[in-house]
């Protein structure tokens, strides 16, 4: 993070000049194509996506294939995993002959189609990505590919294989000095522990990871770690600690590249807490939002989400809960992501967030 922060103003000024009427957009395209790390490390997801889209609008027939591939890959990463962007990145990386970018694009494409329910296409992409990156001797990118493959394994309930992949990814990230890769692998290792019903170990790993992330000054991965921890804490009846975790985590994961999937875990935790607080109508609306998201995206739930959703259903099926839950769920299915997040934070008690309550 310290590496990127001093360059931010220089990058912004250069891009403003390049895309201004008196500047040179070709320079802007080249600068933007190599800027992904800046936006990710400083968690400037929306700003970064804006510059990428501006650069893409200035791509010409003579723009090098590698530059175009980098732009489309960055667009996918900054847009929450857009399949079409990664498809273009794969195609252009092949043309450019850049194995590392090809492997990274295949990895991200595989994860995006996996979450849309296309397991076979995802498996094919992951297999090629791992082979390409191993052959190209790219340990940092290979670590990411193995982590993404592990995510698919987690969501397929193949947890032992996921753990093996994550441990290999973690070792590669450490050897490569890739701090972000280390943190990301740790997030999912906690998920594996929870899926294997090692709940205390999952909570301990998540708390340790959160302390580590705070020490780095990063916000990336912190939101997902906090939202996952909230569900894990709820499984142990620790509602107030869970409330603080998701209050902090949900706004962070909303701004991260993880996109809607990470947001859904936070909303799910908020819905459980709301239901336990007897705000059942609002909790049912959030459940309706989650149902609609999963229906329209063919999203495959991981272990944390499965437990959270089943527990939410159980709480809302209590005889003491009012009978108008179906109507509330229907209303929730029409919520936008912004409104769902707003409702979730309201249920949790935003005043706690304003007061600086943290897990």
N, C-alpha and C positions, 0 to 999 in steps of 0.2 A: 504493500500500500504506500509506504514511504517513497518507493521508486516512482510511482505514478503521479502523486498529488502535485509536486512542483511543476509537472509538465502540462497540467490541465489548462491553465490560462493560455499558455503558448499554443496548445492545440486548438482551443476555441477561437483564438484570434486568427490563426492561420486558416481555419475552415471558414470563418466569417468572411475573410478577405477573398478566399478562393471562389466562394459561391456568390459573392457580391457581383454586381453588374460590371465593375471595373477589374475583377479578379480573373483567375484562370481556373475554370471548373475541372480541367484535367488534373491539375495539381491537387484540387480538393478530393477528387476521386481516389487518387493514389494515397493521399494521407488518410482518408477515411477507411480504406481497405485494410490498413494495418493498425487501426485504432481500437479493435475489439477489447483487447486486454485492459485498456484504460477505462472503458465504460463498465466492464465487469468488476474490476478490482475496486473501483470507487462507487459501485452500486448505482451508477447513473444510467439506469436501463432505458428510461423513456427518452432522455436526451440523446443517448447513443443511437437509439433506433431512429430518431428524427434525422440525425446526420447521415446515417446509412441510407435511409430512404431518399434523402436529398441527393446523395452520390449516385444511387441507382438511376435516378431520373436523368443523370448526365452521362450515363454509359453510352459509348458509341461502338460502332462495328469494329473499329480499330483498337478499342480498349483490350489489353491483354487478357487472355482467358484466365490466368491466375488471379489477376486483380478482380475480375468479375466473380470468380469462385469465392474469393475471400469476402467480398461484399455480401453474396448470397448466404454464405455460412454465418457471417455476423448477423445478418437480418434474422435468420432462423433462431440463433441463440438469444437475440434481444427481443424476440417476439413470442417467447414462451414455447418454442419448439414447433415452428411452422413447417409442415411436411413439404410443401411446394418449394420453399426456400432451400431446404436441404437437398431435394432432388436436383435442383439447378446447380447447387454447389458440387454434388457428386459428378454430374455430367461435365462440368467445366474443369474440375480437378483432374478428371481422366484426360481431357484434351490437353491440359497444361502439363501433365505428367508429374504432378506433385504428390508423392505417396503419402506424406504426412497429412496434408489437407484432405486427401481422398479418404484416408482412414478415419479422420475426425468427422468428416461429413457423413460417411457411412454409419458411424456410431450414432450420431445425432438423428439421422434419418431413421435408423432402426428403432431408437427409443420413441420417436414420434409416431411411427406406424404401430408399434406395440401398444401404445396407449390408445390407439384407435381400434384395436382389436385384431390387427393383422399379424398374428404371431409368426406365421411362416415367413412372411416378407421380412419381419424384424430379425428372425434367426439367420436368414441368409445374409442380411446386411452386417450383423454383428460378427458372423464367422469370417466374412471377407475383411472386415475392419481389423480384427485381431491379427489375422495373417499378414495383412499389408503393413501394419504398424510394427509388428515383430520383425518382419523382413527389413524394414527401413530403419530399425534400431532407434525408435522414438519412444523412450520410456515414459515420458510425461503423457503423451497422447495415448499410449497403450494403457497406462493406468486409468485414464478416463474411459477408454473403451471397455475395459474390464469392469469398471464400476457401473457403467450403463448396462452392460450385459447382466451384472448382478441384480440390478433393479428389475429387469425383466424376470429373472429367476425368482426374486422375492414375490413378485406379483403372480407368479405361477405356482407359488407355495413350494418351490424347490429350494428350501432354506439352507441346507447343508452345502449345496453347490454354490449358492450365493455367498456364503461365508468364505468358502475356498477362494472364489474369485476376488472378494473384497480384501482378503488378507494379502493376496498377490498384488492387487492394485495398491494397497497401502504401502507395501514394501517398495514397489517401484516408485511411488510418489516420494517416499522418504529418500530413496537413493538419488532421485532427480532433483531434490530440494524444492519440490512443488508443494508449497504450504497449502494452497487451495485444494489440491488433490488429496492431501492427507486429511483435511477437514471433511471433505465430501465423502471419502471412504468411511470415516468414523460415523458420520450421520447414519449411513445405511447399515453399518455393523450394529448399531443400537436397535435399528428396526428388526434385524435378524434375531437378535437376542429376544426381543419382545415376541416375535413370531414363534420362537421355540419355547415360549412360556417361561423364559428366564427373566421375569419382570424386574426383579431387584437389580440384576446385572444390567438390564437395558436402561433403567433409571440412573444407575450409577455412571454408566458410560455416557449417557446424555448430559448429565450434570457436569461431568469432567470435560466433555467436549465444549459445552457452553462457556465454561471458565476459560478454556483454551482460546475459543473464538474471541471472547471479550478482550483477552490479552493481546490479540493481534490487531485490534482496532477495526476489524472488518465487520460488515453487517451481512455479507453474503454467507449463506448457510445457517446463520444464526436464527432466522425466522423459521426455517423448516425444523431445525433442532428443537426450538421452543414449542412449536405446535405439536410435533410428535411427542415431546415430553409431556405436554398437557394431557394427551390421551392416555399415556402410560400411567401418569399420576391418577387419573380418574379411575383406572382399573384397580387401583389400590385404595380408592375412597378419599383421596387427598384433593378435595374439590377446590379449596382456596389457593393452594399452591398451583393447581392446574389453571385456575382463573388468571393468576398473575402471569403465568407462562404464555398463555394464548393472547392475553391483552398486549403483551410486548411483541409476541411473535407474528401475529396476524398482519399488522401493518407492514412489517418487514418483508414477509414472504410475498405480500401483494406487489412489492416493488422489485422483487428478485426475478431472475430469468426462469426460475422454476415454474412460474406462471400459475395457471388456474388450478393445477393439481395440488400444489402446496397450499393454495388458498382454501381448497375444499377441506383439507385436514383441519385447518384452523377453524373454519365455520362449523365443522362437525363437532369439535370440542366445545365451541361456544354453545351450540344447540343442546348438547348434553347438560352443560352447566345451567343453561336457561331452564331446561325441563326439570332439573333437580331443584331449582329455585321456584318451581311451580309457575313459570312463565311459559305455559305449555303451548299456547296458540302461536307465539312467536317462534318457539323451538320447532314446532311443526312446519311453520313457513320455511325455516332454514332447511329442514329435512326435505321439503318439496323442492327447494332450490338444488340440493345435492342430487336428488333423484333425477331432475331434469338435466343437470350437467352430465351425469353418468349415462343417461339415455342418449343424449345428443352427441356425445363424444365417444361412446363405446368404451369409456374409461374402465380399466381393470383395477380393482381395489387391492392394495397391499394389506399386510397383516394388521397394521395400526388402524387403517380405515375400516377393515372388516369388523374388528372388535368394536370400534367406536360406533359404527352404524347399527350393529346388532344391539348394543347397549342403549342407544337412543331409542330404537324401536321398543325395547323392553320397558324403558321408563315411560314412554308415551302410551303404552298399552295398559298401564296401571288403571284399575277400576276407578280411582279417584280423579282421573284426568277427564275433562269435559268431552262430550261426544262430537264436537264439531271439528275434529282433527282433520278429516278429509277435506273440508273446505279450506282450512288453513294451509294444508299441503298444496292444494290447487293454487292458492294465492301465491305461495312461495315459488312455484314453478315458473311464474312470470317475472320474478325478480331479476334485475340485472346484477352483475357481480358487485358493482359499487353499492347498490342498495342492500344486497345480502351482507356485505362486510359492515356497512353502517348499522344494520339491525343486529349483527353479531356483537359489535362493540357496545351497542346500547344495552344488550342483554347482560354483557359481562360487567358493565359499570365503568364507563369511560373515565369517571372521576378518579378512579384508582390509577389509571394510566397517567392522567394529568398530575397526580400526586407523586409520580415517579416510582410506583410499586413495581419491584422486579423480583424474579424468582432467584 
